[in-house]
């Protein structure tokens, strides 16, 4: 059994895949295997891999006959691994040459189910300050988490610092990861498939630790679906359908564990996902394409979800216009978005926070149109003050819960280490033996000299 297994997923990455393979080949720790899954690429990716791994028996290439997406590629690769620990890498990213060596040292110190490490963002287009800010958002020290804290620390607002759901900047205990991927959906998923995958992994893990001071992943921002640049309408429409499928898989998994923690975390993820779709829709396409893609949103999502997607950009713009005074002209995004929102049937959502935001958005747009209604102004200001007060109270409560949980986790961890030390002592020096009496006598003599 190799110490480490890499699963590299590759689809039309002929520009990057050789560099990715070479970064793994260059590991200073040589006990590893690599499964490269080519997801039916239409470019030269597979032939480049063939040439790159020809002389190295640690590497193997799996060619899928049908393009099924990143989730099925990872699931396929995970099922073929045998390593004690498992890592997932995208074919357009690279790793540092001492990654396995550093991880091996960390696992000898503390054998957790998930060990998260840091990343460094590489991009030829993104400004340096943006890259550093992105790194800071990923490289958070969320400490040691155990049990349900792992899921909550990524998919809720329970803790002051929230981790990310990327599977690339983590090393997983091998059997745990293989079992987790084996139970995941066989359905092809689209964008944000890693959120579904990490939801399952985080829910099943017993422990997770972060070493954010070591940046073992070299992440190529903007090479795949990442980035925040403009995108064609067809790509957005396909992408949002894929996001819907990934979210639905997550919600289905959560529904099979009907308890408060799963409901809280899946509801948070649903709101977050709808917000991401709203920002993509409003921020990465011109207004004309936003209007033309609106039917695709209505075909994919429920009416209350469509309303929330539109409310994501609309609410921020409406607050700005309200506070600035006056009334926007017809070309203002506020007017276009408000008209689209008003075309969505009114429907309360099962999540009260979704319903409340959409309702407030509608009322705020109406207030801007009828500014003489001072009662609406007073109502909006009262709602905003109440919303902020609730947010501050919730934040204080979460900080207190997080502090108490962290103290308890440290105490339990220290107690477990002390218990292991006592057990080793009892095994090496059994009670009543001559060896134990000699060690005690030497210890008393040393203390007497001090």
N, C-alpha and C positions, 0 to 999 in steps of 0.2 A: 504494500500500500504506500503510494507516495505521500509525502507530508502535505503538499498543497496541490490543488487542482484549479486550473484556470478554465473558465468557459468564456470564449470570445465569440460574440455574435457579430456577423458581418453581412451587410447588404449594400451593394454598390458603393464600396469604400475603397476603390482602387487607388485613390490618391493617398490614403492613410494606412492601409492594412499592413504594408511591409514594415513601416516604422513601428507599428503596434507590436508585431511579431518579434522584431528585433529587440524591443524593450523588454520583452519577457525572456527571450534567449539570453539576455545580458545579466540575468539575476545572479547575484553573488552566492545565493543559496540554491543548489542545483537539484534538490530532491522535489521535483514537481512534474505534473503532466498538464497538457494543454489540449482542450477539445475546442476546435474552431468550427462553428456552425455557419455555413454559408446559406443564407435564406433565399436561395434561388436568384442570385444576383444576375443582372443583365449586362454587366460590364466585365472587366477582366479580374475581378476580385479573386475568384476561385483559382485561376491559373497563377496569379501572383503568390497566393498562399502555397500552392503546390510546390513552386520553385523555392520559396523561402524555408519550407520545412523538410525538404527532400532528404537532408542528411541528419535529421534529428528525430530519433524514435520516440521522444517524449511528446511530440506533436502529432495530432491526427485531425483530419478534415472530414466533416460531415456535410454532405451536399443535400439540401432539401430540394425536392422536385417542385414544390409549390411554395410561393411566398406567403407566409402565414404571420409575419410580424415578430417583433422582439420578444413578446411573451412566450410564444411557442418555441422560438429559437432557444431561449434560456431553459425552458422546460426540457427540450430535447437534449441540450448539452448537459444539464444537471444529472439527467438519468444515466449518462454514460461515464460519469466521474467515479473515482474510487478514493480520492484523497481524504486525509484526516481533516483538512480545512478546504474551504471552497470560496473562490472569488469569481465575480462576473465583471467582464470588461467589454466595452463597446469597441468595435473595430476601428473607430476613428480616434481613439484615445490611447494613451501610453501610461506606463508605470515606471517608477524609479527603480534603478538596478538593485537597490538594497531592500526592496519591499518585503520579500519573503523572509529575509534575514531578520528584519526588524519585527515582523509579525511573529516569527517563531520565538523570539525573545519575549515578546509580550504574552504569548499564550503559555509559556513556561511559568510566567509570573502569576497569571490568573486565567484559567481556562473558561471563558465565557462562550455563550452561544453566538453572540454578535459582537465583533470588535470593529468599531468604526475608526477610520483614520482620516486625515485631512486631504485636501486637494489643492492643486494650483491651476488657475485658469490660464489657458493659452489661447490667444486669438490675434489675428492680424488686423481685425476691424475694430474691436471694442477698445475704447480708451483705457489707459492704465488705471485711472481712478475707478472706473466702472468695474474692471476686473478685480481690483482689490476689494471693492464693496461686495462683489459676488462671492469672493473667497471668504470674506468675513461672515456672510450669511450661511455658508456651508460649514465652516470650521468652528463651530460652537462647541464649547466644553459643557455638555449636558450631564457629565458625571456618570456614576454607576447607577443603572436602573435595573430593577428586578420585577418579575411578574407583570401585572397589569400596568405598572408605571411605564413600561416600555411603549406600549400602545398609546397611552395618554400623553407621553412626552413628545410624540410626533403628530398625533392626530387629534389634538384638543388644545385648549387654552389652560390646561391644569397647571402647567409649570411656567415660570417667567420666561425661560428660554425654550424654544421649540426646535427640535431636531428636524432634519429633512428626510424624505422618503426615498432617496436614491439608493439603489442596491450596488452601485459601482464602487463607492468609497467604503465598502465594508468587507470583512472577511468572516465567513460563517462556519460554524462547526459543521463538518461534512454530512454526517448522517441526519442531523437536524434539518439542514437545507434540502437534502435530497427528499426526505419525507415530506417536507412542506411543499416543494414544487410538485411532487407526485400527486398531492391532494388538490392542487389548484385546477382551475377550469381548463378544459381542452379547447375552449373557444378561442379563436383569433381575436386579439384585442388591438386597439389602436393606441393613440397617444395617452400618456399617463398610465400605461400598463404597470410601470414600476410602483406607482402608488398602491395599486391593488396587491401586487406581489409583496411589498413591504408591510402592508396591513396584515396579511396572513402571517408573515415571518415574525413581525413584532408581537402579534397576538400569541403565537406559539412559543416564543423564546422565554427562557427562564432568566436570562441575564444579558445585559448589553453594557459595554464600556466604550469610552471615547478616548482616543489619543490624538487630540487635535493639533498638537505641536509637530506632528510628523505628516508631511504632505506627500503621500505616496502615489497619488493619482494625478496625472497630467491631463486635465480635462479640456478638450477642444471645443470651446464655446462657439456655437454658430455653425458647426460642421454638419449637424443633423437637424432635428426639429427644434433644438434649443435656439435661443436668440430672441430678439424683439423687433427685428426688421420687418419691412413690408412683406406680405405674402399674397399670392394670387387667390382669387375668390374660390376657385375649384379646390385648392389645397386647404383653405380654411374649412370649407364645407365637409370635405372628407375627414379632416382632423377632428372637427367637433363631433362627428358621428363616432369616431374611434374613442374619443374621450367619454362619450356617453356609454359605450360598451364597457370600458374599463371601470367607470363608476358603478354601472349596474352589477358587474361581477363583485365589486367590493360590497355593495349593499346586500347582495344575495348571501355572501359569506357572513356578513354581520347579522343578518336576519336569522341565520342558523344558530346563533348564540344570543338568545333573547334575554339580555340583561342590561342594566343601566349603563355600564361602561361602554359596551358595544354600541348602544343607541347613541350615547353622547359622541363617541368618536366618529361614527359613520355620518351623523348629522353634521358635525363640523366639516368633515371631508366633502360632503355634498355641497354645503354653502361655499366652501373654498373652491371647489371645481367649477361651480356656476360662475363665481367671480372671475376665475381664470378665463373661461370662455368669453365672458363679457368684455374683459380687457383685450383679449385677442381680437374679438370682433370689432371693437371700437378703435383699437390702437394700431392695428396692423393692416388696415384696409382703408381706402378712401370712402367717403360717405356714399358714393354711388354704389360701390360694391357691398357696403353694409346693407343698403336697402334691398339690393338684388339677392343677397344671401339670407335675408330675413325669413323667407318661406322655408328654407332648409332648417333653420332653427325651430320653426313651428312644427315641422314634420318630425323632428328628432326628440324634442323635449315636451313635457307637459306645460299647459298654459301658465301655471304659477311659476314654473322654472324659467320659461321664456321671459316672463315679466321680471324676474330677479336678474337674469342675464342683462337685459336692457337697463335695469335700474343701477347696475354696477357703474357704468360711466355717467348715467343720467343724474344720479344723486349728487355726485361731486360737482358736476357742472351747474346743477340747479341751486345748490348752496352758494356757489360763487356768484351766480347771477343775482340771487336774492339779496345777498349781502352788498353787492355792488350797486344795486338800485337800477332803475330803468327797465326796459323790456328789450330782449334781443330781436334782431331782424330774422327774416325767414330762413336765411342761410346758416344761422347759428345751429351747431349740433344739438343744442337743447331742444329746439323746435322740432327737428327731424326725429330725435329719439323719443320725445314726448308723444308725437303722433304715432310712432310705432307702438309705444307702450299702451296708448289708448285703444289701439286696434286689437289688443290681446284681451280675451274674455276675462272678466274678474273672477278669480277663483282662489279661495283660501287654501294655503298650503298646509301640509301636516306639520311643518316646522313653523312655530309661531314667529321665529325671528325672520324667516323669509317673508311671511305675510306682512309683518310690521314694516319691514323696509320698503316693500312694494307699495303698501298703503301710504306711507309717508311720502314716497316719491310722487305718487299721483296727487296728493293734497298739496305738495309744495309746488308742483307745476301749475296747478289750478290757482294757487295763491299768487304766483308770479303774473298769471294772466289777469287776475282781478286784484290788483294791489290795493284798491281802496278798502278791501276787507281787512281791517286792522285786527279783527278777532283771529283771523288765520295767522297773522304775524305773531300775535301773542301765543297762540297755540303751538306754532312751530318752535318759538323760542323756549317755551316750557318743555316741549318734547325733547329738544336738543339738550337742555340742562338736565332733565331726568335721565336721558340716555348717557350723558357723560358721567353723572353721579353713579349710575348703575355700573358703568364700565370701571370707574375708579374703585368702587366697593368690591367688585368682582376681582380686580387685579390684586387688591390688598389681601383678599381671602386666598387667592391662588398662591401668592408669595408665602403666606403663613403655612399653607398646606405643604408647599414644596420644601420649605425649611424643615418642617417637622419630619417629612418623609426622608429627606437627605440625612438628617441626624440619625434616624432609625436605621437607614441602610448602612451608614458607616459603622454604627454600633454592632449591627448584625454581622457585618463583614469582619470586623475586628474580633468579635466573639467566635466566629467560625474559624479564623486563623488560630486563635488561642486553643480552641478545641482540637484542631488538627495537631498542634504541637504537643498537647497533653497525650493524645492518642499515640503519637510516635514515641513519646517518652515511656509510656506504659508498655508498649510493645518491645522496645529495645531494652528496657530495664524493668522486668516484671517484679511485682511486689514480692518481698520475702527472699529475693535472690541475693547472693554475695555481691554481684556487680552493683546492684542498687545501693547496698549499704556502703560500699567503697566510694561511690560517687557522692553520696550524702556526706560522708566523712570529709572528703576533699573539699566540698562546697562549704562546710562549716569552718574548716581550717582557713580557707580563703577569706571568708567574711571576718574571721577573728583577726587576721592580719590587717584588714582594712580598718 
